[in-house]
Amino acid sequence: MLLLATDTSGKNGSIALARVSPGQDAVEIIEVIPLVGGTFSAQLVPQISSLLEKYRYRQSDLAGFAVVSGPGSFTGLRVGLAAIKALAEVLHKPIAAVSLLEAVASSGATRGRVLAALDAGRGEVYAGDYQVDSQAHMHSERLLSREEFVSESKAKPVITPDPLLAGIARAAGIDTELISYPDSRVIARLGWSRLERGETVSTEALDANYIRRSDAEIFSKRKSKLMPPVIRPATLDDVPAILAIEQQAASAAHWLAKEYERLVKKGAVLMAEETGKACGFVCAKAGAGEWEIENVVVAPEFLRQGIADRLMRALIKEAAKAGASRILLEVRESNLPALRLYEKHGFRAAGLRRNYYSNPIEDAILYERPGRI
C-alpha cells in the first residue's frame, strides 16, 4: 500500500511517497521531492504524477493521504489542501491532517511536556504545547508575541527549527533543542499513525489551521495606536535601519549600504516611522523623466497595517512633484500581495521578463503607471 504526504505550509515544501502495511507502524519512505515556494500551484499536481509514474504506480494505488493543515502560509496551505481534497475525493481515499507544530514536537529528542515553536512573522510565534511520549498529544496551539513566547517557555523546554527563536529562548535561559525543519517524511509517519487509529478527516471538513489572533484582538490592537505612521524622506542616518528591515524580507532586493546612501542623497527613499521606530521604506531610481521603484519593504512586526499602502501613495506624490512621466517596477508573478498593492495604486502590467528572478527561477511582471496623480 502507498501513502502520499505533502507539506506546502512554508516558504518551501515537499512531497513524500511511502510504502505502508495495515497493522504495522513502519513507514518506508520511497522518495521525498522538494517543492520550491511561490510556485506550489504549478508544481504540486505535476510532481505527484511524475513521482508515481517514476515508480510505475497509478493514483489508484494510493491508500491514503497525509497533509499539513497548518499553521503556515495562507496561499501555500490553500494550494496544498485543495490538491489533496481533489485527489482524495476522486479516489475515495482517507485523509489524515497533521499539524506542523506536532511534526516539530515529534522530531525532537526531548520527551515529556514541550513547547514546539515556529516563527509566524510580524514578531509573533506559533506555539504548540505538547506532551511527547510514544506519540505527541496536544494541549494547545496558540499565536504568541515573542514576549509571551519567552514567558510560556519558562515552564517547559522548547523545540524549534528556527535559529532565531532558539537564540531568543536560550538567551532567556530556557532549555532549547534546535532541530532540522521537518519535511514530508515526518508528515508521512505521523499521518500513517493517524490513519491506523482511524483519525481521518473528510474532504468537506479538511481546512487550514492558521492559528491567528481573533478579529477582536487585532481590532483592539489597531485601535490602540494613537497616530498613523509618519512617512518622511529618509536621511543617511536611516540607512542602518533600512538594511535591517530589508534583510528580514526574503522577497526584497538586497543591496549594499552605499547603494541606499546614493538613493537617499537623490531624495528617492521614503521612511515609515511609528512612535520613533522605523517600520518600513520605499526607494526608487529617478532619471530621464521616469521613476523606477526598486524596493517596498515593511518590517515583519508591522505587516498588514496599511504601511506599504501609505508608502506607495507618498512615493507616487513625490514622483508627480518631480515631473515624472511614468513610474515603473517589476515583481515576481507569484507575489500576489505585491500585485494587489500595485494594481490598487493604478499600475498595470506592461510586459514580462522570462526567468528574471533566481532562487527560485521565476518570471518578472513589468508594471507601469503614469507619473501624474
Helices and strands as residue ranges (DSSP letters): E 2-7, E 13-20, E 27-35, H 40-54, G 59-61, E 62-70, H 74-91, E 95-99, H 100-107, E 112-121, E 124-132, E 136-145, H 146-153, E 158-160, H 163-171, E 176-178, H 184-196, H 215-223, E 230-233, G 236-238, H 239-247, H 257-265, E 269-274, E 277-287, E 290-298, G 300-302, H 307-321, E 326-332, H 336-344, E 348-357, E 362-370
